[in-house]
Amino acid sequence: MSQEEFQAESIEEAVEQASDHVGFARPKKVKGKSGRVWVIPNPALLSPDQQKRHDQMKIDLDKQLDRFPDALDGAGKFLGRGAIKEPYQINGDVVGTYEEFLMQAIYGDEFDAAVEDGLYPSYFGLFWTEMNVRLAEKRAADSKSS
């Protein structure tokens, strides 16, 4: 490919060109009921703000969600941290799904508008799983070809 083929007038256009070239990185675009197109970004291509909110979400969930008791041996020695209870709970109250927290982290203040427009948190789980599977397949294929 020539250098001219990779010229872009915006960051968004550059990401789109790169995504077209390496298809597994392409974000998903979902048209809402209003006609607005919502972008579900590849987890490897988050904006700095999205990445910061995503990282904070993981920290908050780890600290706040209810857990089962820690695993101890017969002598009371710590063996491992208790698993997070599902459905997610804080002080016994159900608080939402991982996908809901994820979508809130990615869309920030646009979360409510996205849900009202018909974009559901479960889409994030589905599409991010697909993107991660494609990335793993690409890495496996690349390691076999070298």
Secondary structure, DSSP 8 states (H G I E B T S, - for coil): --GGGG--SSHHHHHHHHHHHTGGG--EEEE-TTS-EEEE--GGG--HHHHHHHHHHHHHHHHHS-B---EE-TT--EEE---B-SS-EETTEE---HHHHHHHHHHGGGHHHHHHTT--HHHHHHHHHHHHHHHHHHHHHHHHH-
